[in-house]
Structures are given as structure tokens and as C-alpha cells.
Amino acid sequence: MPRNKKPRLVSSIPPVSFFRPQGIPVHDLKGVVLPLEGLEALRLADAEGLHQKTAAARMGVSTATFCRILGGARFAVARALTNGWSIRIEGGVYQILPPRPVRPR
């Protein structure tokens, strides 16, 4: 029997959870699901520019696991963008982190 997945640490729930191409009715759309931990991996690696080792530590996973999460997220987003599909952000195994304290300057 496989082991339960360890929750991935995620900074917050995104304000928007669904994206679709303009001008295509929703009932005609195909789509992909991007798990919340996949969005977090994209944010850390691509939007914040963190090295994979640092990003993996922030998510509380190994570097190899982070690479798998990131690869899956990039694959899903690339398929949706190149095929004109929708992207739904939902699901996954995650835990929301408490807000980081702001350091006084």
C-alpha cells in the first residue's frame, strides 16, 4: 500500500482559480487542472526566481519532489496555452502557511 503524500506548504490561496481563453463559450472548452502545489511551484521558481533547492525547502519537500511538481505544472499550463484550453486551479495535497512577519527596516 502506498504511503500518504506529505502536505506541500503553500503561501496562500490564489484570488482567482479559473482562467479561460477569451471568446470561447465555457461549455465548448476543454481544460486542465493545475493543483495548488503546482501553482506554488510555478510562483516560487518562475515568478520569484528562486533556485529549486530553496523553493523546495519553502514548500517542505525534497528537491526531486519539487522538480516533479514543477514539471507537471509547466506541462499543464503549456498544454492549456497552446491548445486554447481553460486552467482550473484546485485540489492537491497542501497546507497553507501562516503569513510571514514583516521585518522592520
N, C-alpha and C positions, 0 to 999 in steps of 0.2 A: 504494500500500500504506500503511495507517495506521501511525502511529508507535506504539511500545510505550508503555504507560502508565507514568508515573513512580510509583515506590512512595510511598504515603502513610505518614507517620510516625505510629505508634500507640504509646501509652504501655505497654500490656500486653495480654495475652490475658485475656479475661474468665473468671472462675472457673466460670461456668455458660454453656452455649452453646445451650440449648433451653428454651423456655417453651411451655406449652400450657394451655388452659382446663381448669379442674378438672371432673371428672366425664364427660369425653368420651373414649372409647377412642381410642388412638393410630391404629388402623387406619381409623377413620372421619374423621380430621382432615384438613382442607386446611391449607396453611401457606404462609408466605412466608420467603424467605431474606434476612437482613439481613447484608450484607458487613461485615467487621470495621471497615473505614474508616468505614462508615455509623454504627456504634455509637460510634466515637471522635468523630465529628462531633456526634452527639447528646449525648455526655458533655460535650464542650467547650462547646457552645452552650447547652444546656438545663440540664444538671446543674451545671456550673461557672459559667454565666452570662457567658462571655467574648463579646466583640464578635467579629463574623465575621472581621474583618481580623486580630485577634490569634489567633483559633483557626486560621485558615488558615495563618498563619506557623508555629504549633506543629506543624501537620500537613505543612508543607513544600509547600503547594500555593497556587495563586492564590486570591484571594477568590471569583472566579467559579466555579472548580472546587469550592471548599468549599461554596458555595451549592448547586451541583448535587448534591453528595454528601449534604448535609443534607436537601435537598428529597426526594431518593429514599428516604432513611432514614425521614423523617417519614411519607411516603406508605406505605411498607411496614408500619410499626408501626400507623398509623391503620387500614389495611385489616385487619390481623390483629385488632386490638382490637374494631373494630366488627362484624366478621363471625364472631368466635369461632374464629379460626384460630390455629395454632401459629406461633411465631417461632423460626427456626433461625439462629444467628449463625455464619457460616462464609464462607470464601473472601475474595476481593478481592485487590487488589494493595497490599501493605503491608510495612512494615519496622518491627520492634519497636525502640523507643528504649531506650538504656541507662537505668537508674534515675537520677533527678535527685539530686545530692548535697544533703544536708540542711545548711542554713546554721546555724552555731552562733548562739545568741542571747546 
